[in-house]
Amino acid sequence: MNVVAFIIAFAIFVLGIWLFGFAFTAPALQGAIFISGILAISVSLAIPFHILRN
């Protein structure tokens, strides 16, 4: 279970980093894409801090 949660959290983290970079090259909605990258990274860090605490 911990390995699966780690893989999911890592995939969400990489997606957030990709969204950061894509926000600067997107033709529209740059702010929304950047904020979604921030939220994705926040969720990816919340998984190990709160769900995998035990």
C-alpha positions in Angstrom: 0.0 0.0 0.0 2.8 2.4 0.8 4.6 1.8 -2.5 1.4 2.4 -4.5 0.7 5.6 -2.6 4.3 6.7 -3.1 4.0 6.1 -6.9 0.7 8.0 -7.1 2.2 10.9 -5.0 5.3 11.0 -7.2 3.2 11.0 -10.4 1.1 13.9 -9.1 4.3 15.8 -8.1 5.7 15.4 -11.6 2.4 16.5 -13.1 2.6 19.6 -11.0 6.1 20.4 -12.2 4.9 19.9 -15.7 2.0 22.2 -15.2 4.4 24.9 -13.9 6.4 24.8 -17.1 3.4 24.5 -19.3 1.8 27.6 -17.8 4.5 29.8 -19.3 4.0 28.5 -22.8 0.2 28.1 -22.8 -1.7 30.4 -25.1 -4.5 31.1 -22.6 -5.4 30.5 -18.9 -1.8 30.7 -17.7 -2.9 31.6 -14.2 -5.3 28.8 -13.9 -2.7 26.3 -15.1 -0.1 27.6 -12.7 -2.4 27.5 -9.7 -3.4 23.9 -10.7 0.3 23.1 -10.6 0.6 24.5 -7.1 -2.5 22.5 -6.0 -1.1 19.3 -7.6 2.2 19.6 -5.8 0.3 20.4 -2.5 -1.8 17.3 -2.9 1.3 15.2 -3.7 3.0 16.4 -0.5 -0.2 15.9 1.6 -0.4 12.2 0.6 2.8 11.1 2.5 2.3 13.7 5.3 -1.3 12.8 6.2 -2.3 9.5 4.6 1.0 7.5 5.1 1.7 8.9 8.5 1.0 5.6 10.3 
